[in-house]
Amino acid sequence: MVDTNPLTLPENPSLFTRLRVALYALKKVRGDEGNPVYGQAIQASLDLNVYASLTQRLRLTEDGRRMLSERPSLDARDLDLGMLERLPEGTLGQAYARYYRDNKISPFETTLEIKNDVDFISKRYRETHDVLHLVTGYHTDVIGEIELQAYVLGNLGIRSAALIVLLGTLGQLKKRESGVDMSVYARRVWAAYRRGRASPLFLDFWFEKNWETLVTAVSARLCAPVELMN
């Protein structure tokens, strides 16, 4: 019997098949980012080797090995947004809690079972999305989201981020974001990619231990200066 599940990858899938599965999963996961089925489909179709490589990089440093061993979490069930919002103005924790309140959204939550380091890195990458908006300064509008994906592509080499940038660019060609022409858009996205390349790896950073640190200080530690990319 032929398997008609659109998320099924055959053995040794072609690039076309992997892209088809990834596109389907990306479409379905929108608004359901913690869904482990779609998340793992994207991982398997595009990023499995990338996550394995990132895991090896983390094992080369003390902070990275500790991260893999202790497996901290930014999952909604492990956050106390009320406590974070009571921290002083300008701290990472206070800004993080306010980010969710202001955008009327909830933190990442998934039922993914963490079986190995690759699963952990996949989850860790996905759950850092919102805090990265804060430390990079990229907004949550359409172009800001694409800039963040370009930054992640430069920093981690995540292929699904490259696909999102491509799809977002095609969307901009069809319907431009108000007030931003394509030359400005291209410069912003390219600058974000270069900034990600020039910045230290963010996956081994313990955001959970830095809630009382100023956002500006975390940004200075993790992100190359914007002006150097212009």
ChimeraX commands (.cxc) that place a marker at each C-alpha (Angstrom):
marker #1 position 0.00,0.00,0.00 radius 0.5
marker #1 position 1.39,3.43,-0.96 radius 0.5
marker #1 position 1.91,5.84,1.95 radius 0.5
marker #1 position 0.04,9.05,1.11 radius 0.5
marker #1 position 1.04,10.91,4.28 radius 0.5
marker #1 position 2.39,14.27,2.98 radius 0.5
marker #1 position 4.96,14.28,5.81 radius 0.5
marker #1 position 6.45,10.92,4.90 radius 0.5
marker #1 position 10.03,10.95,3.62 radius 0.5
marker #1 position 11.19,7.92,1.63 radius 0.5
marker #1 position 14.65,6.48,2.08 radius 0.5
marker #1 position 17.25,8.71,0.38 radius 0.5
marker #1 position 14.72,11.38,-0.62 radius 0.5
marker #1 position 15.48,13.78,-3.45 radius 0.5
marker #1 position 15.89,17.50,-2.86 radius 0.5
marker #1 position 12.50,18.06,-4.48 radius 0.5
marker #1 position 10.83,15.62,-2.07 radius 0.5
marker #1 position 12.53,17.17,0.96 radius 0.5
marker #1 position 11.47,20.65,-0.13 radius 0.5
marker #1 position 7.90,19.46,-0.73 radius 0.5
marker #1 position 7.66,18.00,2.77 radius 0.5
marker #1 position 9.28,21.06,4.34 radius 0.5
marker #1 position 6.95,23.47,2.53 radius 0.5
marker #1 position 3.90,21.48,3.60 radius 0.5
marker #1 position 5.08,21.35,7.22 radius 0.5
marker #1 position 5.97,25.06,7.28 radius 0.5
marker #1 position 2.50,25.92,6.04 radius 0.5
marker #1 position 0.80,23.70,8.61 radius 0.5
marker #1 position 2.97,24.71,11.58 radius 0.5
marker #1 position 2.09,28.39,11.25 radius 0.5
marker #1 position 0.15,29.28,14.38 radius 0.5
marker #1 position 1.00,25.88,15.87 radius 0.5
marker #1 position 4.76,26.30,16.24 radius 0.5
marker #1 position 5.07,23.81,19.09 radius 0.5
marker #1 position 3.55,20.96,17.10 radius 0.5
marker #1 position 6.13,18.16,17.33 radius 0.5
marker #1 position 4.93,16.37,14.17 radius 0.5
marker #1 position 5.48,19.36,11.89 radius 0.5
marker #1 position 8.61,20.42,13.74 radius 0.5
marker #1 position 10.21,17.02,13.29 radius 0.5
marker #1 position 9.13,16.89,9.64 radius 0.5
marker #1 position 10.96,20.16,8.98 radius 0.5
marker #1 position 13.96,18.88,10.89 radius 0.5
marker #1 position 14.07,15.59,9.01 radius 0.5
marker #1 position 13.56,17.12,5.58 radius 0.5
marker #1 position 16.03,20.01,5.82 radius 0.5
marker #1 position 17.95,20.42,9.05 radius 0.5
marker #1 position 18.85,17.05,10.57 radius 0.5
marker #1 position 22.49,17.29,9.48 radius 0.5
marker #1 position 22.63,20.94,10.52 radius 0.5
marker #1 position 21.47,20.14,14.04 radius 0.5
marker #1 position 23.92,17.24,14.25 radius 0.5
marker #1 position 26.73,19.60,13.23 radius 0.5
marker #1 position 25.62,22.22,15.78 radius 0.5
marker #1 position 25.58,19.53,18.46 radius 0.5
marker #1 position 29.19,18.69,17.64 radius 0.5
marker #1 position 30.13,22.38,17.88 radius 0.5
marker #1 position 28.51,22.66,21.30 radius 0.5
marker #1 position 30.45,19.67,22.56 radius 0.5
marker #1 position 33.68,21.55,21.90 radius 0.5
marker #1 position 33.04,24.16,24.63 radius 0.5
marker #1 position 32.37,23.95,28.35 radius 0.5
marker #1 position 29.20,26.05,28.08 radius 0.5
marker #1 position 27.99,23.95,25.18 radius 0.5
marker #1 position 28.59,20.66,26.98 radius 0.5
marker #1 position 26.74,21.99,30.01 radius 0.5
marker #1 position 23.88,23.10,27.82 radius 0.5
marker #1 position 23.57,19.63,26.29 radius 0.5
marker #1 position 23.85,17.97,29.69 radius 0.5
marker #1 position 21.38,20.12,31.64 radius 0.5
marker #1 position 19.00,20.93,28.75 radius 0.5
marker #1 position 17.46,24.20,30.00 radius 0.5
marker #1 position 14.04,25.14,28.69 radius 0.5
marker #1 position 12.15,28.22,27.54 radius 0.5
marker #1 position 8.97,26.18,27.16 radius 0.5
marker #1 position 5.85,27.94,28.44 radius 0.5
marker #1 position 5.51,25.39,31.26 radius 0.5
marker #1 position 8.96,26.33,32.57 radius 0.5
marker #1 position 8.43,30.10,32.58 radius 0.5
marker #1 position 6.90,32.35,35.23 radius 0.5
marker #1 position 5.99,35.43,33.22 radius 0.5
marker #1 position 4.43,37.11,36.24 radius 0.5
marker #1 position 7.71,36.91,38.13 radius 0.5
marker #1 position 9.69,38.06,35.11 radius 0.5
marker #1 position 7.45,41.06,34.55 radius 0.5
marker #1 position 8.18,42.27,38.09 radius 0.5
marker #1 position 11.91,42.52,37.34 radius 0.5
marker #1 position 13.39,46.02,36.83 radius 0.5
marker #1 position 12.65,47.93,33.65 radius 0.5
marker #1 position 15.09,47.16,30.86 radius 0.5
marker #1 position 16.10,43.72,32.10 radius 0.5
marker #1 position 15.83,40.76,29.76 radius 0.5
marker #1 position 13.21,39.02,31.87 radius 0.5
marker #1 position 10.99,42.08,32.18 radius 0.5
marker #1 position 11.22,42.82,28.45 radius 0.5
marker #1 position 10.56,39.16,27.62 radius 0.5
marker #1 position 7.37,39.03,29.69 radius 0.5
marker #1 position 6.21,42.38,28.29 radius 0.5
marker #1 position 6.89,41.11,24.75 radius 0.5
marker #1 position 4.24,38.42,25.18 radius 0.5
marker #1 position 1.78,40.80,26.82 radius 0.5
marker #1 position 2.19,43.51,24.18 radius 0.5
marker #1 position 1.93,41.08,21.25 radius 0.5
marker #1 position -0.94,39.12,22.86 radius 0.5
marker #1 position 0.81,35.80,22.26 radius 0.5
marker #1 position 1.95,32.91,24.43 radius 0.5
marker #1 position 5.42,31.37,24.83 radius 0.5
marker #1 position 6.48,28.34,22.81 radius 0.5
marker #1 position 5.12,25.02,24.08 radius 0.5
marker #1 position 5.63,21.57,22.61 radius 0.5
marker #1 position 4.99,17.94,23.47 radius 0.5
marker #1 position 8.15,16.85,21.66 radius 0.5
marker #1 position 9.88,14.02,23.52 radius 0.5
marker #1 position 13.57,14.84,23.85 radius 0.5
marker #1 position 15.32,11.58,23.02 radius 0.5
marker #1 position 18.78,12.88,22.15 radius 0.5
marker #1 position 20.94,16.00,21.75 radius 0.5
marker #1 position 19.65,16.68,18.23 radius 0.5
marker #1 position 16.06,16.75,19.49 radius 0.5
marker #1 position 17.13,19.16,22.24 radius 0.5
marker #1 position 18.94,21.48,19.83 radius 0.5
marker #1 position 15.94,21.49,17.50 radius 0.5
marker #1 position 13.65,22.45,20.39 radius 0.5
marker #1 position 16.11,24.97,21.78 radius 0.5
marker #1 position 16.39,26.73,18.43 radius 0.5
marker #1 position 12.62,26.97,18.02 radius 0.5
marker #1 position 11.96,28.22,21.56 radius 0.5
marker #1 position 14.59,30.99,21.35 radius 0.5
marker #1 position 12.74,32.71,18.49 radius 0.5
marker #1 position 10.93,35.26,20.64 radius 0.5
marker #1 position 13.86,36.18,22.88 radius 0.5
marker #1 position 15.99,36.66,19.75 radius 0.5
marker #1 position 13.59,39.36,18.60 radius 0.5
marker #1 position 14.49,41.24,21.78 radius 0.5
marker #1 position 18.25,40.86,21.67 radius 0.5
marker #1 position 18.62,41.47,17.92 radius 0.5
marker #1 position 16.12,44.32,17.78 radius 0.5
marker #1 position 14.32,42.92,14.74 radius 0.5
marker #1 position 10.62,43.70,14.85 radius 0.5
marker #1 position 7.72,41.26,14.61 radius 0.5
marker #1 position 6.34,42.71,11.37 radius 0.5
marker #1 position 6.79,40.85,8.07 radius 0.5
marker #1 position 10.21,42.29,7.25 radius 0.5
marker #1 position 11.43,41.99,10.83 radius 0.5
marker #1 position 10.56,38.30,10.82 radius 0.5
marker #1 position 12.48,37.81,7.58 radius 0.5
marker #1 position 15.44,39.73,8.99 radius 0.5
marker #1 position 15.47,37.43,12.01 radius 0.5
marker #1 position 15.42,34.35,9.79 radius 0.5
marker #1 position 18.31,35.80,7.77 radius 0.5
marker #1 position 20.20,36.40,11.01 radius 0.5
marker #1 position 19.59,32.79,12.11 radius 0.5
marker #1 position 20.70,31.54,8.70 radius 0.5
marker #1 position 23.96,33.44,9.05 radius 0.5
marker #1 position 24.51,32.35,12.65 radius 0.5
marker #1 position 23.45,28.70,12.57 radius 0.5
marker #1 position 23.10,27.76,8.90 radius 0.5
marker #1 position 19.53,26.51,9.46 radius 0.5
marker #1 position 18.17,25.54,6.02 radius 0.5
marker #1 position 14.53,26.03,6.97 radius 0.5
marker #1 position 15.44,29.66,7.78 radius 0.5
marker #1 position 16.84,29.99,4.24 radius 0.5
marker #1 position 13.58,28.62,2.84 radius 0.5
marker #1 position 11.55,31.10,4.90 radius 0.5
marker #1 position 13.73,33.99,3.67 radius 0.5
marker #1 position 13.21,32.82,0.08 radius 0.5
marker #1 position 9.44,32.51,0.49 radius 0.5
marker #1 position 9.28,35.86,2.26 radius 0.5
marker #1 position 11.26,37.51,-0.52 radius 0.5
marker #1 position 8.94,36.07,-3.15 radius 0.5
marker #1 position 6.05,37.45,-1.10 radius 0.5
marker #1 position 7.67,40.88,-1.06 radius 0.5
marker #1 position 8.06,40.78,-4.84 radius 0.5
marker #1 position 4.34,40.12,-5.15 radius 0.5
marker #1 position 3.17,42.55,-2.47 radius 0.5
marker #1 position 5.65,44.94,-0.94 radius 0.5
marker #1 position 5.54,45.85,2.73 radius 0.5
marker #1 position 4.19,49.41,2.94 radius 0.5
marker #1 position 6.90,52.04,2.64 radius 0.5
marker #1 position 9.78,49.64,1.91 radius 0.5
marker #1 position 11.06,49.24,-1.63 radius 0.5
marker #1 position 12.95,46.15,-2.75 radius 0.5
marker #1 position 16.38,47.77,-2.66 radius 0.5
marker #1 position 15.91,48.73,1.00 radius 0.5
marker #1 position 14.44,45.31,1.75 radius 0.5
marker #1 position 17.40,43.53,0.13 radius 0.5
marker #1 position 19.92,45.64,2.07 radius 0.5
marker #1 position 18.17,44.95,5.37 radius 0.5
marker #1 position 17.98,41.20,4.83 radius 0.5
marker #1 position 21.58,40.97,3.61 radius 0.5
marker #1 position 22.76,43.04,6.59 radius 0.5
marker #1 position 20.87,40.72,8.96 radius 0.5
marker #1 position 22.52,37.67,7.39 radius 0.5
marker #1 position 25.99,39.23,7.65 radius 0.5
marker #1 position 25.30,40.25,11.24 radius 0.5
marker #1 position 24.36,36.67,12.10 radius 0.5
marker #1 position 27.58,35.44,10.50 radius 0.5
marker #1 position 29.62,37.96,12.49 radius 0.5
marker #1 position 27.93,37.18,15.83 radius 0.5
marker #1 position 28.88,34.43,18.30 radius 0.5
marker #1 position 26.75,31.29,18.36 radius 0.5
marker #1 position 23.66,32.00,20.44 radius 0.5
marker #1 position 22.57,28.42,21.07 radius 0.5
marker #1 position 24.85,27.92,24.08 radius 0.5
marker #1 position 23.72,31.12,25.80 radius 0.5
marker #1 position 21.74,30.63,29.02 radius 0.5
marker #1 position 18.96,33.18,28.70 radius 0.5
marker #1 position 17.41,31.59,31.80 radius 0.5
marker #1 position 20.38,32.71,33.92 radius 0.5
marker #1 position 20.32,36.26,32.56 radius 0.5
marker #1 position 16.77,37.45,33.21 radius 0.5
marker #1 position 18.11,40.20,35.51 radius 0.5
marker #1 position 20.70,41.34,32.93 radius 0.5
marker #1 position 19.90,44.40,30.84 radius 0.5
marker #1 position 18.69,43.62,27.32 radius 0.5
marker #1 position 21.33,45.99,25.99 radius 0.5
marker #1 position 24.07,44.02,27.73 radius 0.5
marker #1 position 22.81,40.68,26.38 radius 0.5
marker #1 position 22.55,42.18,22.91 radius 0.5
marker #1 position 26.10,43.53,23.11 radius 0.5
marker #1 position 27.35,40.08,24.10 radius 0.5
marker #1 position 25.46,38.08,21.48 radius 0.5
marker #1 position 25.06,40.38,18.46 radius 0.5
marker #1 position 27.53,42.11,16.21 radius 0.5
marker #1 position 26.81,45.86,16.04 radius 0.5
marker #1 position 24.26,46.81,13.40 radius 0.5
marker #1 position 26.36,49.74,12.16 radius 0.5
marker #1 position 29.18,47.42,11.15 radius 0.5
marker #1 position 26.84,45.67,8.71 radius 0.5
marker #1 position 25.91,48.85,6.82 radius 0.5
marker link #1:1,2 radius 0.2
marker link #1:2,3 radius 0.2
marker link #1:3,4 radius 0.2
marker link #1:4,5 radius 0.2
marker link #1:5,6 radius 0.2
marker link #1:6,7 radius 0.2
marker link #1:7,8 radius 0.2
marker link #1:8,9 radius 0.2
marker link #1:9,10 radius 0.2
marker link #1:10,11 radius 0.2
marker link #1:11,12 radius 0.2
marker link #1:12,13 radius 0.2
marker link #1:13,14 radius 0.2
marker link #1:14,15 radius 0.2
marker link #1:15,16 radius 0.2
marker link #1:16,17 radius 0.2
marker link #1:17,18 radius 0.2
marker link #1:18,19 radius 0.2
marker link #1:19,20 radius 0.2
marker link #1:20,21 radius 0.2
marker link #1:21,22 radius 0.2
marker link #1:22,23 radius 0.2
marker link #1:23,24 radius 0.2
marker link #1:24,25 radius 0.2
marker link #1:25,26 radius 0.2
marker link #1:26,27 radius 0.2
marker link #1:27,28 radius 0.2
marker link #1:28,29 radius 0.2
marker link #1:29,30 radius 0.2
marker link #1:30,31 radius 0.2
marker link #1:31,32 radius 0.2
marker link #1:32,33 radius 0.2
marker link #1:33,34 radius 0.2
marker link #1:34,35 radius 0.2
marker link #1:35,36 radius 0.2
marker link #1:36,37 radius 0.2
marker link #1:37,38 radius 0.2
marker link #1:38,39 radius 0.2
marker link #1:39,40 radius 0.2
marker link #1:40,41 radius 0.2
marker link #1:41,42 radius 0.2
marker link #1:42,43 radius 0.2
marker link #1:43,44 radius 0.2
marker link #1:44,45 radius 0.2
marker link #1:45,46 radius 0.2
marker link #1:46,47 radius 0.2
marker link #1:47,48 radius 0.2
marker link #1:48,49 radius 0.2
marker link #1:49,50 radius 0.2
marker link #1:50,51 radius 0.2
marker link #1:51,52 radius 0.2
marker link #1:52,53 radius 0.2
marker link #1:53,54 radius 0.2
marker link #1:54,55 radius 0.2
marker link #1:55,56 radius 0.2
marker link #1:56,57 radius 0.2
marker link #1:57,58 radius 0.2
marker link #1:58,59 radius 0.2
marker link #1:59,60 radius 0.2
marker link #1:60,61 radius 0.2
marker link #1:61,62 radius 0.2
marker link #1:62,63 radius 0.2
marker link #1:63,64 radius 0.2
marker link #1:64,65 radius 0.2
marker link #1:65,66 radius 0.2
marker link #1:66,67 radius 0.2
marker link #1:67,68 radius 0.2
marker link #1:68,69 radius 0.2
marker link #1:69,70 radius 0.2
marker link #1:70,71 radius 0.2
marker link #1:71,72 radius 0.2
marker link #1:72,73 radius 0.2
marker link #1:73,74 radius 0.2
marker link #1:74,75 radius 0.2
marker link #1:75,76 radius 0.2
marker link #1:76,77 radius 0.2
marker link #1:77,78 radius 0.2
marker link #1:78,79 radius 0.2
marker link #1:79,80 radius 0.2
marker link #1:80,81 radius 0.2
marker link #1:81,82 radius 0.2
marker link #1:82,83 radius 0.2
marker link #1:83,84 radius 0.2
marker link #1:84,85 radius 0.2
marker link #1:85,86 radius 0.2
marker link #1:86,87 radius 0.2
marker link #1:87,88 radius 0.2
marker link #1:88,89 radius 0.2
marker link #1:89,90 radius 0.2
marker link #1:90,91 radius 0.2
marker link #1:91,92 radius 0.2
marker link #1:92,93 radius 0.2
marker link #1:93,94 radius 0.2
marker link #1:94,95 radius 0.2
marker link #1:95,96 radius 0.2
marker link #1:96,97 radius 0.2
marker link #1:97,98 radius 0.2
marker link #1:98,99 radius 0.2
marker link #1:99,100 radius 0.2
marker link #1:100,101 radius 0.2
marker link #1:101,102 radius 0.2
marker link #1:102,103 radius 0.2
marker link #1:103,104 radius 0.2
marker link #1:104,105 radius 0.2
marker link #1:105,106 radius 0.2
marker link #1:106,107 radius 0.2
marker link #1:107,108 radius 0.2
marker link #1:108,109 radius 0.2
marker link #1:109,110 radius 0.2
marker link #1:110,111 radius 0.2
marker link #1:111,112 radius 0.2
marker link #1:112,113 radius 0.2
marker link #1:113,114 radius 0.2
marker link #1:114,115 radius 0.2
marker link #1:115,116 radius 0.2
marker link #1:116,117 radius 0.2
marker link #1:117,118 radius 0.2
marker link #1:118,119 radius 0.2
marker link #1:119,120 radius 0.2
marker link #1:120,121 radius 0.2
marker link #1:121,122 radius 0.2
marker link #1:122,123 radius 0.2
marker link #1:123,124 radius 0.2
marker link #1:124,125 radius 0.2
marker link #1:125,126 radius 0.2
marker link #1:126,127 radius 0.2
marker link #1:127,128 radius 0.2
marker link #1:128,129 radius 0.2
marker link #1:129,130 radius 0.2
marker link #1:130,131 radius 0.2
marker link #1:131,132 radius 0.2
marker link #1:132,133 radius 0.2
marker link #1:133,134 radius 0.2
marker link #1:134,135 radius 0.2
marker link #1:135,136 radius 0.2
marker link #1:136,137 radius 0.2
marker link #1:137,138 radius 0.2
marker link #1:138,139 radius 0.2
marker link #1:139,140 radius 0.2
marker link #1:140,141 radius 0.2
marker link #1:141,142 radius 0.2
marker link #1:142,143 radius 0.2
marker link #1:143,144 radius 0.2
marker link #1:144,145 radius 0.2
marker link #1:145,146 radius 0.2
marker link #1:146,147 radius 0.2
marker link #1:147,148 radius 0.2
marker link #1:148,149 radius 0.2
marker link #1:149,150 radius 0.2
marker link #1:150,151 radius 0.2
marker link #1:151,152 radius 0.2
marker link #1:152,153 radius 0.2
marker link #1:153,154 radius 0.2
marker link #1:154,155 radius 0.2
marker link #1:155,156 radius 0.2
marker link #1:156,157 radius 0.2
marker link #1:157,158 radius 0.2
marker link #1:158,159 radius 0.2
marker link #1:159,160 radius 0.2
marker link #1:160,161 radius 0.2
marker link #1:161,162 radius 0.2
marker link #1:162,163 radius 0.2
marker link #1:163,164 radius 0.2
marker link #1:164,165 radius 0.2
marker link #1:165,166 radius 0.2
marker link #1:166,167 radius 0.2
marker link #1:167,168 radius 0.2
marker link #1:168,169 radius 0.2
marker link #1:169,170 radius 0.2
marker link #1:170,171 radius 0.2
marker link #1:171,172 radius 0.2
marker link #1:172,173 radius 0.2
marker link #1:173,174 radius 0.2
marker link #1:174,175 radius 0.2
marker link #1:175,176 radius 0.2
marker link #1:176,177 radius 0.2
marker link #1:177,178 radius 0.2
marker link #1:178,179 radius 0.2
marker link #1:179,180 radius 0.2
marker link #1:180,181 radius 0.2
marker link #1:181,182 radius 0.2
marker link #1:182,183 radius 0.2
marker link #1:183,184 radius 0.2
marker link #1:184,185 radius 0.2
marker link #1:185,186 radius 0.2
marker link #1:186,187 radius 0.2
marker link #1:187,188 radius 0.2
marker link #1:188,189 radius 0.2
marker link #1:189,190 radius 0.2
marker link #1:190,191 radius 0.2
marker link #1:191,192 radius 0.2
marker link #1:192,193 radius 0.2
marker link #1:193,194 radius 0.2
marker link #1:194,195 radius 0.2
marker link #1:195,196 radius 0.2
marker link #1:196,197 radius 0.2
marker link #1:197,198 radius 0.2
marker link #1:198,199 radius 0.2
marker link #1:199,200 radius 0.2
marker link #1:200,201 radius 0.2
marker link #1:201,202 radius 0.2
marker link #1:202,203 radius 0.2
marker link #1:203,204 radius 0.2
marker link #1:204,205 radius 0.2
marker link #1:205,206 radius 0.2
marker link #1:206,207 radius 0.2
marker link #1:207,208 radius 0.2
marker link #1:208,209 radius 0.2
marker link #1:209,210 radius 0.2
marker link #1:210,211 radius 0.2
marker link #1:211,212 radius 0.2
marker link #1:212,213 radius 0.2
marker link #1:213,214 radius 0.2
marker link #1:214,215 radius 0.2
marker link #1:215,216 radius 0.2
marker link #1:216,217 radius 0.2
marker link #1:217,218 radius 0.2
marker link #1:218,219 radius 0.2
marker link #1:219,220 radius 0.2
marker link #1:220,221 radius 0.2
marker link #1:221,222 radius 0.2
marker link #1:222,223 radius 0.2
marker link #1:223,224 radius 0.2
marker link #1:224,225 radius 0.2
marker link #1:225,226 radius 0.2
marker link #1:226,227 radius 0.2
marker link #1:227,228 radius 0.2
marker link #1:228,229 radius 0.2
marker link #1:229,230 radius 0.2
view
